[in-house]
Amino acid sequence: MHTTAIHRQVEAARKGELPRVVARMPSGWAVLGDPQITHGYCVLLPDPVVPDLNALTGEARRQFLDDMTRLGDAVLAVTGAERINYEILGNVEPALHAHVIPRHAAEDPALRIKPVWLHDWTNATPFDVTAHHALLVQIAAWLDSR
């Protein structure tokens, strides 16, 4: 049984049924975040799913962290963000996944210096296959070219 949203998303990505997939990476799946709390927000989902980063060892751990930063490089290049925040939490969904969060100069100055979790997620732009297609393709192309 797939006990977390992470398990369900990985299963959907494997079946080609997750429209937010940006790319298959060596350690898992790069997907656009839903909602797009900041423009270009992505999540790296490990495949296979593991409970947390400490469950990975050696090359598997290195690969996941390398893929996370490669995804961050791609998001930074494509979105023109000021920086990328990386977060591996697992408190709500107790399975490894890494948030790759671009931070933009256009964000509300009061929020820009705080964790993205303090943004208003209820009013964030939901993922839309049509509206976010170009962003998805650009990030995928950057990853593919490097």
N, CA, C and O atoms as CSV, one atom per row, in Angstrom:
chain,resi,resn,atom,element,x,y,z
A,1,MET,N,N,0.837,-1.189,0.000
A,1,MET,CA,C,0.000,0.000,0.000
A,1,MET,C,C,0.880,1.250,0.000
A,1,MET,O,O,1.910,1.294,0.674
A,2,HIS,N,N,0.472,2.250,-0.750
A,2,HIS,CA,C,1.217,3.500,-0.847
A,2,HIS,C,C,0.737,4.433,0.259
A,2,HIS,O,O,-0.341,5.021,0.171
A,3,THR,N,N,1.548,4.557,1.288
A,3,THR,CA,C,1.112,5.198,2.511
A,3,THR,C,C,1.218,6.719,2.527
A,3,THR,O,O,0.578,7.362,3.359
A,4,THR,N,N,2.001,7.308,1.640
A,4,THR,CA,C,2.159,8.770,1.634
A,4,THR,C,C,1.884,9.318,0.244
A,4,THR,O,O,1.833,8.581,-0.741
A,5,ALA,N,N,1.707,10.630,0.194
A,5,ALA,CA,C,1.559,11.301,-1.100
A,5,ALA,C,C,2.815,11.116,-1.943
A,5,ALA,O,O,2.738,11.084,-3.171
A,6,ILE,N,N,3.956,10.997,-1.301
A,6,ILE,CA,C,5.210,10.786,-2.033
A,6,ILE,C,C,5.158,9.443,-2.759
A,6,ILE,O,O,5.485,9.360,-3.943
A,7,HIS,N,N,4.743,8.386,-2.044
A,7,HIS,CA,C,4.591,7.069,-2.682
A,7,HIS,C,C,3.632,7.131,-3.866
A,7,HIS,O,O,3.914,6.581,-4.930
A,8,ARG,N,N,2.510,7.797,-3.678
A,8,ARG,CA,C,1.496,7.880,-4.746
A,8,ARG,C,C,2.015,8.664,-5.949
A,8,ARG,O,O,1.753,8.294,-7.094
A,9,GLN,N,N,2.745,9.740,-5.693
A,9,GLN,CA,C,3.284,10.527,-6.804
A,9,GLN,C,C,4.353,9.751,-7.575
A,9,GLN,O,O,4.397,9.811,-8.804
A,10,VAL,N,N,5.205,9.031,-6.866
A,10,VAL,CA,C,6.235,8.231,-7.541
A,10,VAL,C,C,5.579,7.148,-8.388
A,10,VAL,O,O,5.991,6.910,-9.523
A,11,GLU,N,N,4.576,6.502,-7.850
A,11,GLU,CA,C,3.857,5.471,-8.612
A,11,GLU,C,C,3.224,6.075,-9.871
A,11,GLU,O,O,3.301,5.485,-10.948
A,12,ALA,N,N,2.607,7.239,-9.736
A,12,ALA,CA,C,2.000,7.909,-10.896
A,12,ALA,C,C,3.069,8.317,-11.906
A,12,ALA,O,O,2.853,8.200,-13.112
A,13,ALA,N,N,4.220,8.794,-11.428
A,13,ALA,CA,C,5.311,9.175,-12.332
A,13,ALA,C,C,5.803,7.958,-13.110
A,13,ALA,O,O,6.030,8.044,-14.317
A,14,ARG,N,N,5.968,6.826,-12.426
A,14,ARG,CA,C,6.403,5.596,-13.103
A,14,ARG,C,C,5.440,5.189,-14.215
A,14,ARG,O,O,5.860,4.691,-15.259
A,15,LYS,N,N,4.154,5.405,-13.983
A,15,LYS,CA,C,3.122,5.019,-14.955
A,15,LYS,C,C,2.909,6.078,-16.037
A,15,LYS,O,O,2.112,5.872,-16.952
A,16,GLY,N,N,3.606,7.202,-15.942
A,16,GLY,CA,C,3.409,8.285,-16.902
A,16,GLY,C,C,2.112,9.039,-16.670
A,16,GLY,O,O,1.573,9.652,-17.592
A,17,GLU,N,N,1.607,8.997,-15.443
A,17,GLU,CA,C,0.320,9.604,-15.124
A,17,GLU,C,C,0.431,10.835,-14.231
A,17,GLU,O,O,-0.584,11.318,-13.731
A,18,LEU,N,N,1.634,11.351,-14.021
A,18,LEU,CA,C,1.821,12.548,-13.206
A,18,LEU,C,C,2.225,13.686,-14.137
A,18,LEU,O,O,3.375,13.747,-14.570
A,19,PRO,N,N,1.295,14.586,-14.453
A,19,PRO,CA,C,1.583,15.627,-15.445
A,19,PRO,C,C,2.627,16.645,-14.999
A,19,PRO,O,O,3.117,17.417,-15.823
A,20,ARG,N,N,2.975,16.664,-13.731
A,20,ARG,CA,C,3.953,17.626,-13.217
A,20,ARG,C,C,5.389,17.160,-13.380
A,20,ARG,O,O,6.309,17.885,-13.000
A,21,VAL,N,N,5.614,15.964,-13.936
A,21,VAL,CA,C,6.980,15.447,-14.089
A,21,VAL,C,C,7.777,16.341,-15.037
A,21,VAL,O,O,7.370,16.618,-16.165
A,22,VAL,N,N,8.910,16.771,-14.539
A,22,VAL,CA,C,9.868,17.542,-15.333
A,22,VAL,C,C,10.849,16.589,-15.994
A,22,VAL,O,O,11.112,16.681,-17.193
A,23,ALA,N,N,11.391,15.668,-15.191
A,23,ALA,CA,C,12.414,14.756,-15.716
A,23,ALA,C,C,12.607,13.570,-14.783
A,23,ALA,O,O,12.385,13.662,-13.575
A,24,ARG,N,N,13.027,12.451,-15.373
A,24,ARG,CA,C,13.510,11.311,-14.589
A,24,ARG,C,C,14.980,11.584,-14.341
A,24,ARG,O,O,15.744,11.776,-15.287
A,25,MET,N,N,15.379,11.604,-13.099
A,25,MET,CA,C,16.771,11.843,-12.738
A,25,MET,C,C,17.334,10.532,-12.180
A,25,MET,O,O,16.564,9.633,-11.840
A,26,PRO,N,N,18.641,10.409,-12.080
A,26,PRO,CA,C,19.203,9.152,-11.591
A,26,PRO,C,C,18.633,8.692,-10.242
A,26,PRO,O,O,18.487,7.490,-10.018
A,27,SER,N,N,18.311,9.622,-9.347
A,27,SER,CA,C,17.825,9.233,-8.024
A,27,SER,C,C,16.310,9.236,-7.894
A,27,SER,O,O,15.778,8.766,-6.888
A,28,GLY,N,N,15.606,9.758,-8.893
A,28,GLY,CA,C,14.156,9.841,-8.763
A,28,GLY,C,C,13.521,10.733,-9.808
A,28,GLY,O,O,13.933,10.748,-10.968
A,29,TRP,N,N,12.513,11.475,-9.383
A,29,TRP,CA,C,11.696,12.273,-10.287
A,29,TRP,C,C,11.703,13.732,-9.886
A,29,TRP,O,O,11.413,14.067,-8.738
A,30,ALA,N,N,12.032,14.599,-10.825
A,30,ALA,CA,C,11.890,16.041,-10.631
A,30,ALA,C,C,10.485,16.403,-11.087
A,30,ALA,O,O,10.088,16.085,-12.208
A,31,VAL,N,N,9.733,17.068,-10.216
A,31,VAL,CA,C,8.362,17.458,-10.549
A,31,VAL,C,C,8.138,18.913,-10.176
A,31,VAL,O,O,8.753,19.422,-9.239
A,32,LEU,N,N,7.253,19.584,-10.911
A,32,LEU,CA,C,6.843,20.919,-10.516
A,32,LEU,C,C,5.975,20.810,-9.273
A,32,LEU,O,O,5.172,19.886,-9.140
A,33,GLY,N,N,6.142,21.751,-8.377
A,33,GLY,CA,C,5.338,21.773,-7.165
A,33,GLY,C,C,3.918,22.229,-7.449
A,33,GLY,O,O,3.667,23.016,-8.362
A,34,ASP,N,N,3.010,21.723,-6.658
A,34,ASP,CA,C,1.610,22.128,-6.752
A,34,ASP,C,C,1.105,22.418,-5.348
A,34,ASP,O,O,0.953,21.514,-4.526
A,35,PRO,N,N,0.844,23.706,-5.086
A,35,PRO,CA,C,0.810,24.831,-6.007
A,35,PRO,C,C,2.202,25.403,-6.266
A,35,PRO,O,O,3.177,25.026,-5.616
A,36,GLN,N,N,2.270,26.312,-7.220
A,36,GLN,CA,C,3.507,27.024,-7.510
A,36,GLN,C,C,3.618,28.191,-6.531
A,36,GLN,O,O,3.327,29.338,-6.872
A,37,ILE,N,N,4.039,27.878,-5.321
A,37,ILE,CA,C,4.111,28.886,-4.263
A,37,ILE,C,C,5.079,30.003,-4.643
A,37,ILE,O,O,4.861,31.162,-4.291
A,38,THR,N,N,6.136,29.660,-5.353
A,38,THR,CA,C,6.973,30.630,-6.055
A,38,THR,C,C,7.173,30.065,-7.456
A,38,THR,O,O,7.152,28.850,-7.651
A,39,HIS,N,N,7.365,30.948,-8.425
A,39,HIS,CA,C,7.497,30.535,-9.822
A,39,HIS,C,C,8.706,29.619,-9.990
A,39,HIS,O,O,9.847,30.030,-9.776
A,40,GLY,N,N,8.435,28.360,-10.382
A,40,GLY,CA,C,9.494,27.390,-10.608
A,40,GLY,C,C,9.698,26.415,-9.461
A,40,GLY,O,O,10.596,25.576,-9.518
A,41,TYR,N,N,8.884,26.511,-8.427
A,41,TYR,CA,C,8.997,25.603,-7.275
A,41,TYR,C,C,8.907,24.152,-7.741
A,41,TYR,O,O,7.972,23.766,-8.443
A,42,CYS,N,N,9.897,23.358,-7.337
A,42,CYS,CA,C,9.962,21.946,-7.719
A,42,CYS,C,C,10.172,21.065,-6.497
A,42,CYS,O,O,10.539,21.536,-5.420
A,43,VAL,N,N,9.930,19.777,-6.693
A,43,VAL,CA,C,10.167,18.779,-5.666
A,43,VAL,C,C,10.911,17.618,-6.323
A,43,VAL,O,O,10.586,17.209,-7.438
A,44,LEU,N,N,11.912,17.094,-5.617
A,44,LEU,CA,C,12.605,15.896,-6.069
A,44,LEU,C,C,12.088,14.727,-5.247
A,44,LEU,O,O,12.193,14.715,-4.020
A,45,LEU,N,N,11.528,13.744,-5.942
A,45,LEU,CA,C,10.960,12.550,-5.314
A,45,LEU,C,C,11.896,11.374,-5.562
A,45,LEU,O,O,12.235,11.101,-6.713
A,46,PRO,N,N,12.325,10.669,-4.513
A,46,PRO,CA,C,13.243,9.548,-4.735
A,46,PRO,C,C,12.504,8.335,-5.307
A,46,PRO,O,O,11.326,8.117,-5.024
A,47,ASP,N,N,13.207,7.567,-6.102
A,47,ASP,CA,C,12.648,6.317,-6.626
A,47,ASP,C,C,13.750,5.265,-6.577
A,47,ASP,O,O,14.696,5.319,-7.362
A,48,PRO,N,N,13.630,4.309,-5.659
A,48,PRO,CA,C,12.474,3.998,-4.827
A,48,PRO,C,C,12.340,4.964,-3.650
A,48,PRO,O,O,13.303,5.616,-3.245
A,49,VAL,N,N,11.128,5.038,-3.116
A,49,VAL,CA,C,10.849,5.892,-1.967
A,49,VAL,C,C,11.507,5.281,-0.731
A,49,VAL,O,O,11.463,4.070,-0.513
A,50,VAL,N,N,12.112,6.146,0.059
A,50,VAL,CA,C,12.709,5.750,1.333
A,50,VAL,C,C,12.182,6.679,2.421
A,50,VAL,O,O,11.670,7.755,2.113
A,51,PRO,N,N,12.297,6.282,3.686
A,51,PRO,CA,C,11.713,7.095,4.755
A,51,PRO,C,C,12.329,8.484,4.903
A,51,PRO,O,O,11.610,9.452,5.153
A,52,ASP,N,N,13.648,8.597,4.753
A,52,ASP,CA,C,14.317,9.881,4.957
A,52,ASP,C,C,15.715,9.818,4.357
A,52,ASP,O,O,16.159,8.767,3.895
A,53,LEU,N,N,16.401,10.952,4.369
A,53,LEU,CA,C,17.730,11.031,3.770
A,53,LEU,C,C,18.714,10.070,4.443
A,53,LEU,O,O,19.600,9.523,3.786
A,54,ASN,N,N,18.555,9.871,5.745
A,54,ASN,CA,C,19.467,8.992,6.468
A,54,ASN,C,C,19.304,7.527,6.096
A,54,ASN,O,O,20.168,6.707,6.406
A,55,ALA,N,N,18.203,7.193,5.434
A,55,ALA,CA,C,18.006,5.819,4.964
A,55,ALA,C,C,18.858,5.527,3.728
A,55,ALA,O,O,19.081,4.365,3.386
A,56,LEU,N,N,19.329,6.572,3.066
A,56,LEU,CA,C,20.219,6.404,1.924
A,56,LEU,C,C,21.651,6.403,2.413
A,56,LEU,O,O,21.986,7.102,3.370
A,57,THR,N,N,22.496,5.623,1.765
A,57,THR,CA,C,23.912,5.598,2.124
A,57,THR,C,C,24.740,5.703,0.859
A,57,THR,O,O,24.244,5.509,-0.251
A,58,GLY,N,N,26.004,6.011,1.050
A,58,GLY,CA,C,26.970,5.991,-0.038
A,58,GLY,C,C,26.534,6.722,-1.284
A,58,GLY,O,O,26.103,7.874,-1.236
A,59,GLU,N,N,26.654,6.029,-2.404
A,59,GLU,CA,C,26.377,6.631,-3.703
A,59,GLU,C,C,24.920,7.062,-3.838
A,59,GLU,O,O,24.647,8.091,-4.457
A,60,ALA,N,N,23.983,6.309,-3.280
A,60,ALA,CA,C,22.569,6.684,-3.382
A,60,ALA,C,C,22.314,8.025,-2.708
A,60,ALA,O,O,21.566,8.852,-3.229
A,61,ARG,N,N,22.932,8.244,-1.556
A,61,ARG,CA,C,22.775,9.525,-0.851
A,61,ARG,C,C,23.412,10.650,-1.653
A,61,ARG,O,O,22.812,11.708,-1.839
A,62,ARG,N,N,24.620,10.418,-2.123
A,62,ARG,CA,C,25.316,11.440,-2.924
A,62,ARG,C,C,24.509,11.778,-4.171
A,62,ARG,O,O,24.390,12.946,-4.540
A,63,GLN,N,N,23.954,10.751,-4.821
A,63,GLN,CA,C,23.207,10.979,-6.058
A,63,GLN,C,C,21.961,11.817,-5.794
A,63,GLN,O,O,21.664,12.734,-6.560
A,64,PHE,N,N,21.233,11.521,-4.729
A,64,PHE,CA,C,20.030,12.293,-4.422
A,64,PHE,C,C,20.382,13.762,-4.178
A,64,PHE,O,O,19.717,14.657,-4.701
A,65,LEU,N,N,21.413,14.006,-3.394
A,65,LEU,CA,C,21.800,15.392,-3.107
A,65,LEU,C,C,22.339,16.092,-4.353
A,65,LEU,O,O,22.100,17.284,-4.545
A,66,ASP,N,N,23.065,15.362,-5.199
A,66,ASP,CA,C,23.550,15.937,-6.453
A,66,ASP,C,C,22.375,16.271,-7.379
A,66,ASP,O,O,22.352,17.335,-7.997
A,67,ASP,N,N,21.405,15.363,-7.472
A,67,ASP,CA,C,20.223,15.632,-8.303
A,67,ASP,C,C,19.445,16.825,-7.771
A,67,ASP,O,O,18.939,17.633,-8.550
A,68,MET,N,N,19.343,16.944,-6.454
A,68,MET,CA,C,18.635,18.067,-5.852
A,68,MET,C,C,19.290,19.388,-6.265
A,68,MET,O,O,18.599,20.331,-6.650
A,69,THR,N,N,20.612,19.455,-6.185
A,69,THR,CA,C,21.287,20.704,-6.538
A,69,THR,C,C,21.303,20.938,-8.049
A,69,THR,O,O,21.267,22.087,-8.489
A,70,ARG,N,N,21.355,19.875,-8.847
A,70,ARG,CA,C,21.233,20.037,-10.309
A,70,ARG,C,C,19.869,20.614,-10.657
A,70,ARG,O,O,19.761,21.502,-11.504
A,71,LEU,N,N,18.829,20.109,-10.003
A,71,LEU,CA,C,17.494,20.648,-10.225
A,71,LEU,C,C,17.457,22.117,-9.815
A,71,LEU,O,O,16.854,22.938,-10.505
A,72,GLY,N,N,18.095,22.450,-8.698
A,72,GLY,CA,C,18.181,23.843,-8.273
A,72,GLY,C,C,18.911,24.704,-9.288
A,72,GLY,O,O,18.487,25.827,-9.558
A,73,ASP,N,N,19.998,24.201,-9.855
A,73,ASP,CA,C,20.721,24.934,-10.897
A,73,ASP,C,C,19.806,25.216,-12.084
A,73,ASP,O,O,19.809,26.317,-12.635
A,74,ALA,N,N,19.027,24.214,-12.472
A,74,ALA,CA,C,18.120,24.368,-13.612
A,74,ALA,C,C,17.044,25.410,-13.309
A,74,ALA,O,O,16.772,26.280,-14.136
A,75,VAL,N,N,16.442,25.324,-12.144
A,75,VAL,CA,C,15.387,26.273,-11.764
A,75,VAL,C,C,15.953,27.687,-11.688
A,75,VAL,O,O,15.315,28.638,-12.138
A,76,LEU,N,N,17.138,27.826,-11.125
A,76,LEU,CA,C,17.795,29.129,-11.037
A,76,LEU,C,C,18.025,29.714,-12.429
A,76,LEU,O,O,17.728,30.883,-12.675
A,77,ALA,N,N,18.548,28.904,-13.326
A,77,ALA,CA,C,18.839,29.366,-14.685
A,77,ALA,C,C,17.570,29.730,-15.451
A,77,ALA,O,O,17.536,30.740,-16.154
A,78,VAL,N,N,16.542,28.922,-15.320
A,78,VAL,CA,C,15.313,29.124,-16.106
A,78,VAL,C,C,14.464,30.268,-15.564
A,78,VAL,O,O,13.877,31.021,-16.340
A,79,THR,N,N,14.394,30.406,-14.249
A,79,THR,CA,C,13.483,31.408,-13.664
A,79,THR,C,C,14.140,32.750,-13.395
A,79,THR,O,O,13.441,33.747,-13.215
A,80,GLY,N,N,15.465,32.802,-13.362
A,80,GLY,CA,C,16.142,34.041,-13.018
A,80,GLY,C,C,15.970,34.420,-11.552
A,80,GLY,O,O,16.071,35.593,-11.193
A,81,ALA,N,N,15.711,33.432,-10.712
A,81,ALA,CA,C,15.539,33.678,-9.280
A,81,ALA,C,C,16.819,34.259,-8.679
A,81,ALA,O,O,17.901,34.133,-9.253
A,82,GLU,N,N,16.680,34.890,-7.523
A,82,GLU,CA,C,17.844,35.411,-6.807
A,82,GLU,C,C,18.651,34.294,-6.169
A,82,GLU,O,O,19.879,34.353,-6.123
A,83,ARG,N,N,17.956,33.278,-5.679
A,83,ARG,CA,C,18.605,32.152,-5.016
A,83,ARG,C,C,17.636,30.986,-4.971
A,83,ARG,O,O,16.459,31.119,-5.305
A,84,ILE,N,N,18.150,29.853,-4.556
A,84,ILE,CA,C,17.317,28.662,-4.365
A,84,ILE,C,C,17.411,28.259,-2.898
A,84,ILE,O,O,18.502,28.178,-2.332
A,85,ASN,N,N,16.263,28.009,-2.296
A,85,ASN,CA,C,16.217,27.412,-0.957
A,85,ASN,C,C,15.962,25.927,-1.140
A,85,ASN,O,O,15.155,25.525,-1.979
A,86,TYR,N,N,16.654,25.116,-0.351
A,86,TYR,CA,C,16.479,23.668,-0.376
A,86,TYR,C,C,15.963,23.234,0.983
A,86,TYR,O,O,16.493,23.643,2.016
A,87,GLU,N,N,14.929,22.407,0.983
A,87,GLU,CA,C,14.401,21.922,2.254
A,87,GLU,C,C,14.026,20.450,2.130
A,87,GLU,O,O,13.339,20.034,1.197
A,88,ILE,N,N,14.493,19.688,3.091
A,88,ILE,CA,C,14.120,18.279,3.223
A,88,ILE,C,C,13.495,18.166,4.607
A,88,ILE,O,O,14.194,18.218,5.619
A,89,LEU,N,N,12.187,18.012,4.645
A,89,LEU,CA,C,11.485,18.040,5.917
A,89,LEU,C,C,10.929,16.667,6.288
A,89,LEU,O,O,11.476,15.999,7.165
A,90,GLY,N,N,9.865,16.242,5.642
A,90,GLY,CA,C,9.292,14.933,5.906
A,90,GLY,C,C,8.391,14.871,7.124
A,90,GLY,O,O,8.073,13.780,7.597
A,91,ASN,N,N,7.973,16.014,7.640
A,91,ASN,CA,C,7.119,16.014,8.822
A,91,ASN,C,C,5.666,15.696,8.492
A,91,ASN,O,O,5.012,14.952,9.223
A,92,VAL,N,N,5.161,16.250,7.404
A,92,VAL,CA,C,3.772,16.006,6.997
A,92,VAL,C,C,3.680,14.718,6.194
A,92,VAL,O,O,2.795,13.896,6.431
A,93,GLU,N,N,4.579,14.543,5.260
A,93,GLU,CA,C,4.658,13.334,4.440
A,93,GLU,C,C,5.951,12.613,4.822
A,93,GLU,O,O,7.020,12.976,4.331
A,94,PRO,N,N,5.875,11.604,5.685
A,94,PRO,CA,C,7.086,10.953,6.193
A,94,PRO,C,C,7.744,10.010,5.185
A,94,PRO,O,O,7.813,8.798,5.386
A,95,ALA,N,N,8.214,10.598,4.116
A,95,ALA,CA,C,8.992,9.905,3.089
A,95,ALA,C,C,9.921,10.958,2.488
A,95,ALA,O,O,9.548,12.125,2.369
A,96,LEU,N,N,11.118,10.548,2.113
A,96,LEU,CA,C,12.094,11.492,1.590
A,96,LEU,C,C,11.548,12.227,0.374
A,96,LEU,O,O,10.995,11.614,-0.539
A,97,HIS,N,N,11.706,13.521,0.373
A,97,HIS,CA,C,11.465,14.376,-0.787
A,97,HIS,C,C,12.147,15.710,-0.496
A,97,HIS,O,O,12.205,16.145,0.654
A,98,ALA,N,N,12.656,16.350,-1.527
A,98,ALA,CA,C,13.381,17.609,-1.360
A,98,ALA,C,C,12.648,18.726,-2.084
A,98,ALA,O,O,12.329,18.615,-3.268
A,99,HIS,N,N,12.387,19.797,-1.360
A,99,HIS,CA,C,11.768,20.984,-1.938
A,99,HIS,C,C,12.867,21.876,-2.510
A,99,HIS,O,O,13.850,22.173,-1.831
A,100,VAL,N,N,12.696,22.295,-3.746
A,100,VAL,CA,C,13.634,23.174,-4.435
A,100,VAL,C,C,12.840,24.451,-4.712
A,100,VAL,O,O,11.988,24.491,-5.600
A,101,ILE,N,N,13.140,25.495,-3.930
A,101,ILE,CA,C,12.277,26.670,-3.876
A,101,ILE,C,C,13.018,27.904,-4.375
A,101,ILE,O,O,13.904,28.411,-3.687
A,102,PRO,N,N,12.667,28.392,-5.559
A,102,PRO,CA,C,13.290,29.629,-6.031
A,102,PRO,C,C,12.742,30.821,-5.251
A,102,PRO,O,O,11.545,30.900,-4.975
A,103,ARG,N,N,13.622,31.733,-4.904
A,103,ARG,CA,C,13.228,32.956,-4.223
A,103,ARG,C,C,13.484,34.115,-5.172
A,103,ARG,O,O,14.577,34.258,-5.720
A,104,HIS,N,N,12.467,34.934,-5.356
A,104,HIS,CA,C,12.484,35.979,-6.375
A,104,HIS,C,C,12.463,37.379,-5.767
A,104,HIS,O,O,11.873,37.594,-4.709
A,105,ALA,N,N,13.102,38.315,-6.434
A,105,ALA,CA,C,13.121,39.716,-5.993
A,105,ALA,C,C,11.710,40.293,-5.926
A,105,ALA,O,O,11.453,41.200,-5.135
A,106,ALA,N,N,10.797,39.781,-6.742
A,106,ALA,CA,C,9.432,40.317,-6.797
A,106,ALA,C,C,8.549,39.860,-5.632
A,106,ALA,O,O,7.419,40.330,-5.494
A,107,GLU,N,N,9.052,38.947,-4.794
A,107,GLU,CA,C,8.253,38.513,-3.647
A,107,GLU,C,C,8.035,39.685,-2.695
A,107,GLU,O,O,8.830,40.624,-2.654
A,108,ASP,N,N,6.959,39.617,-1.942
A,108,ASP,CA,C,6.688,40.598,-0.897
A,108,ASP,C,C,7.931,40.681,0.001
A,108,ASP,O,O,8.362,39.663,0.544
A,109,PRO,N,N,8.508,41.871,0.163
A,109,PRO,CA,C,9.738,41.997,0.963
A,109,PRO,C,C,9.617,41.418,2.378
A,109,PRO,O,O,10.592,40.898,2.920
A,110,ALA,N,N,8.442,41.505,2.965
A,110,ALA,CA,C,8.255,40.967,4.312
A,110,ALA,C,C,8.321,39.443,4.319
A,110,ALA,O,O,8.726,38.840,5.313
A,111,LEU,N,N,7.920,38.816,3.200
A,111,LEU,CA,C,7.942,37.356,3.108
A,111,LEU,C,C,9.254,36.815,2.543
A,111,LEU,O,O,9.649,35.687,2.837
A,112,ARG,N,N,9.918,37.627,1.736
A,112,ARG,CA,C,11.118,37.163,1.043
A,112,ARG,C,C,12.214,36.708,1.997
A,112,ARG,O,O,13.043,35.874,1.633
A,113,ILE,N,N,12.230,37.241,3.202
A,113,ILE,CA,C,13.274,36.880,4.163
A,113,ILE,C,C,12.844,35.745,5.097
A,113,ILE,O,O,13.601,35.343,5.980
A,114,LYS,N,N,11.627,35.232,4.898
A,114,LYS,CA,C,11.086,34.183,5.762
A,114,LYS,C,C,10.948,32.875,4.985
A,114,LYS,O,O,10.956,32.878,3.754
A,115,PRO,N,N,10.822,31.769,5.697
A,115,PRO,CA,C,10.596,30.496,5.007
A,115,PRO,C,C,9.338,30.549,4.143
A,115,PRO,O,O,8.356,31.200,4.498
A,116,VAL,N,N,9.380,29.870,3.025
A,116,VAL,CA,C,8.259,29.882,2.079
A,116,VAL,C,C,6.990,29.315,2.715
A,116,VAL,O,O,5.886,29.581,2.241
A,117,TRP,N,N,7.141,28.550,3.769
A,117,TRP,CA,C,5.976,27.955,4.425
A,117,TRP,C,C,5.091,29.019,5.073
A,117,TRP,O,O,3.954,28.730,5.445
A,118,LEU,N,N,5.598,30.240,5.211
A,118,LEU,CA,C,4.799,31.333,5.775
A,118,LEU,C,C,4.020,32.107,4.710
A,118,LEU,O,O,3.251,33.010,5.039
A,119,HIS,N,N,4.218,31.757,3.435
A,119,HIS,CA,C,3.423,32.357,2.360
A,119,HIS,C,C,1.972,31.868,2.470
A,119,HIS,O,O,1.685,30.914,3.192
A,120,ASP,N,N,1.084,32.521,1.760
A,120,ASP,CA,C,-0.324,32.118,1.728
A,120,ASP,C,C,-0.501,31.038,0.664
A,120,ASP,O,O,-0.688,31.348,-0.512
A,121,TRP,N,N,-0.442,29.786,1.071
A,121,TRP,CA,C,-0.532,28.656,0.145
A,121,TRP,C,C,-1.928,28.523,-0.459
A,121,TRP,O,O,-2.077,27.971,-1.549
A,122,THR,N,N,-2.946,29.018,0.231
A,122,THR,CA,C,-4.315,28.898,-0.294
A,122,THR,C,C,-4.525,29.787,-1.515
A,122,THR,O,O,-5.402,29.511,-2.333
A,123,ASN,N,N,-3.736,30.845,-1.647
A,123,ASN,CA,C,-3.866,31.733,-2.802
A,123,ASN,C,C,-2.749,31.554,-3.820
A,123,ASN,O,O,-2.656,32.326,-4.775
A,124,ALA,N,N,-1.902,30.551,-3.629
A,124,ALA,CA,C,-0.828,30.288,-4.589
A,124,ALA,C,C,-1.409,29.716,-5.879
A,124,ALA,O,O,-2.480,29.109,-5.879
A,125,THR,N,N,-0.691,29.919,-6.965
A,125,THR,CA,C,-1.133,29.455,-8.277
A,125,THR,C,C,-1.103,27.933,-8.347
A,125,THR,O,O,-0.033,27.335,-8.231
A,126,PRO,N,N,-2.269,27.289,-8.537
A,126,PRO,CA,C,-2.269,25.827,-8.673
A,126,PRO,C,C,-1.534,25.407,-9.952
A,126,PRO,O,O,-1.529,26.142,-10.940
A,127,PHE,N,N,-0.917,24.227,-9.925
A,127,PHE,CA,C,-0.297,23.704,-11.133
A,127,PHE,C,C,-1.370,23.536,-12.200
A,127,PHE,O,O,-2.464,23.041,-11.929
A,128,ASP,N,N,-1.042,23.953,-13.404
A,128,ASP,CA,C,-1.940,23.824,-14.549
A,128,ASP,C,C,-1.112,23.329,-15.729
A,128,ASP,O,O,-0.105,23.939,-16.087
A,129,VAL,N,N,-1.537,22.230,-16.325
A,129,VAL,CA,C,-0.773,21.601,-17.414
A,129,VAL,C,C,-0.476,22.592,-18.534
A,129,VAL,O,O,0.646,22.631,-19.038
A,130,THR,N,N,-1.444,23.376,-18.922
A,130,THR,CA,C,-1.255,24.328,-20.020
A,130,THR,C,C,-0.429,25.528,-19.583
A,130,THR,O,O,0.536,25.900,-20.251
A,131,ALA,N,N,-0.803,26.127,-18.471
A,131,ALA,CA,C,-0.135,27.347,-18.022
A,131,ALA,C,C,1.332,27.112,-17.654
A,131,ALA,O,O,2.155,28.013,-17.814
A,132,HIS,N,N,1.665,25.930,-17.169
A,132,HIS,CA,C,3.027,25.660,-16.711
A,132,HIS,C,C,3.836,24.793,-17.673
A,132,HIS,O,O,4.945,24.365,-17.352
A,133,HIS,N,N,3.274,24.537,-18.856
A,133,HIS,CA,C,3.961,23.686,-19.827
A,133,HIS,C,C,5.332,24.243,-20.219
A,133,HIS,O,O,6.322,23.511,-20.211
A,134,ALA,N,N,5.395,25.521,-20.557
A,134,ALA,CA,C,6.669,26.108,-21.002
A,134,ALA,C,C,7.719,26.033,-19.895
A,134,ALA,O,O,8.877,25.715,-20.164
A,135,LEU,N,N,7.332,26.320,-18.669
A,135,LEU,CA,C,8.255,26.241,-17.540
A,135,LEU,C,C,8.789,24.823,-17.380
A,135,LEU,O,O,9.993,24.622,-17.219
A,136,LEU,N,N,7.904,23.854,-17.425
A,136,LEU,CA,C,8.279,22.450,-17.299
A,136,LEU,C,C,9.270,22.061,-18.404
A,136,LEU,O,O,10.293,21.431,-18.135
A,137,VAL,N,N,8.960,22.436,-19.630
A,137,VAL,CA,C,9.815,22.096,-20.773
A,137,VAL,C,C,11.176,22.778,-20.662
A,137,VAL,O,O,12.196,22.170,-20.987
A,138,GLN,N,N,11.209,24.016,-20.213
A,138,GLN,CA,C,12.485,24.737,-20.088
A,138,GLN,C,C,13.383,24.120,-19.022
A,138,GLN,O,O,14.587,23.975,-19.234
A,139,ILE,N,N,12.813,23.758,-17.890
A,139,ILE,CA,C,13.615,23.123,-16.844
A,139,ILE,C,C,14.112,21.761,-17.327
A,139,ILE,O,O,15.272,21.407,-17.112
A,140,ALA,N,N,13.237,21.004,-17.977
A,140,ALA,CA,C,13.625,19.693,-18.514
A,140,ALA,C,C,14.745,19.833,-19.538
A,140,ALA,O,O,15.695,19.049,-19.527
A,141,ALA,N,N,14.645,20.814,-20.415
A,141,ALA,CA,C,15.663,21.021,-21.444
A,141,ALA,C,C,16.999,21.387,-20.814
A,141,ALA,O,O,18.041,20.910,-21.262
A,142,TRP,N,N,16.986,22.223,-19.788
A,142,TRP,CA,C,18.226,22.589,-19.102
A,142,TRP,C,C,18.866,21.347,-18.508
A,142,TRP,O,O,20.068,21.135,-18.667
A,143,LEU,N,N,18.079,20.522,-17.825
A,143,LEU,CA,C,18.604,19.297,-17.232
A,143,LEU,C,C,19.153,18.354,-18.302
A,143,LEU,O,O,20.207,17.744,-18.120
A,144,ASP,N,N,18.442,18.241,-19.397
A,144,ASP,CA,C,18.836,17.335,-20.480
A,144,ASP,C,C,20.131,17.783,-21.152
A,144,ASP,O,O,20.903,16.955,-21.636
A,145,SER,N,N,20.366,19.087,-21.181
A,145,SER,CA,C,21.544,19.612,-21.893
A,145,SER,C,C,22.814,19.557,-21.053
A,145,SER,O,O,23.895,19.874,-21.549
A,146,ARG,N,N,22.699,19.162,-19.801
A,146,ARG,CA,C,23.879,19.153,-18.917
A,146,ARG,C,C,24.061,17.828,-18.251
A,146,ARG,O,O,25.002,17.649,-17.478
